[in-house]
Amino acid sequence: MMARLDAFLQLGSTQGCSDIHLALGVPPLLRMYGELIPIKYRDLDAEELTGLLRDIVTDSQWATFMAGTDLDFS
């Protein structure tokens, strides 16, 4: 099964972006040439953001994130 996040990853790859940033209350952001550019998408609410992340992280990574630590991975 493909993670729902794959569409954002494919867009970022196509656009030549180095990172994708996900945060509550804003649309997904692509880092291109050092600048953060919002994707034309709705602002992420808590439920959608949680779903996107839970699709791709392990239980251990989720526990780290929920403990208040940033989670950076490829």
Wavefront OBJ file of the C-alpha trace (Angstrom):
o trace
v 0.000 0.000 0.000
v 1.324 3.428 -0.928
v 1.575 6.030 1.827
v -0.624 9.088 1.311
v 2.503 11.204 1.603
v 3.855 9.760 -1.647
v 2.070 12.387 -3.766
v 3.909 15.169 -1.918
v 7.214 13.292 -2.199
v 6.751 12.776 -5.926
v 5.930 16.459 -6.397
v 9.015 17.473 -4.422
v 11.203 15.138 -6.440
v 9.792 16.397 -9.734
v 10.364 20.009 -8.665
v 13.959 19.287 -7.551
v 13.310 20.058 -3.883
v 15.630 18.946 -1.120
v 13.075 18.634 1.717
v 9.397 18.488 2.518
v 8.224 20.136 5.727
v 4.973 19.209 7.435
v 3.513 21.337 10.218
v 0.145 21.887 11.812
v -1.934 24.747 10.416
v -0.032 25.273 7.166
v 0.072 23.409 3.851
v 3.024 21.092 3.184
v 6.132 23.093 2.307
v 8.827 22.265 -0.235
v 12.400 23.474 0.276
v 13.757 24.685 -3.039
v 17.048 26.542 -3.306
v 16.938 27.234 0.437
v 13.431 28.727 0.383
v 10.253 27.155 1.759
v 7.464 27.142 -0.818
v 3.940 26.079 0.151
v 2.234 23.407 -1.928
v -1.174 24.463 -3.245
v -3.018 22.360 -0.697
v -5.162 23.007 2.341
v -3.645 23.753 5.752
v -2.936 20.507 7.582
v -5.122 19.877 10.618
v -4.086 17.618 13.492
v -5.951 14.563 12.208
v -4.547 14.763 8.674
v -1.006 15.499 9.838
v -1.108 12.595 12.288
v -2.365 10.277 9.547
v 0.353 11.328 7.104
v 3.076 10.760 9.676
v 1.747 7.502 11.118
v 1.724 6.020 7.604
v 5.514 6.303 7.351
v 7.089 6.141 10.824
v 7.839 3.234 13.108
v 6.336 2.983 16.579
v 9.723 3.977 18.025
v 9.964 7.067 15.800
v 6.393 8.008 16.731
v 7.214 7.718 20.454
v 10.235 10.006 19.957
v 8.113 12.535 18.081
v 5.324 12.429 20.674
v 7.889 13.005 23.433
v 8.344 16.488 21.969
v 11.480 15.827 19.972
v 11.750 16.792 16.307
v 11.873 13.836 13.980
v 14.181 14.195 11.001
v 14.568 11.233 8.665
v 14.879 10.279 4.990
l 1 2 3 4 5 6 7 8 9 10 11 12 13 14 15 16 17 18 19 20 21 22 23 24 25 26 27 28 29 30 31 32 33 34 35 36 37 38 39 40 41 42 43 44 45 46 47 48 49 50 51 52 53 54 55 56 57 58 59 60 61 62 63 64 65 66 67 68 69 70 71 72 73 74
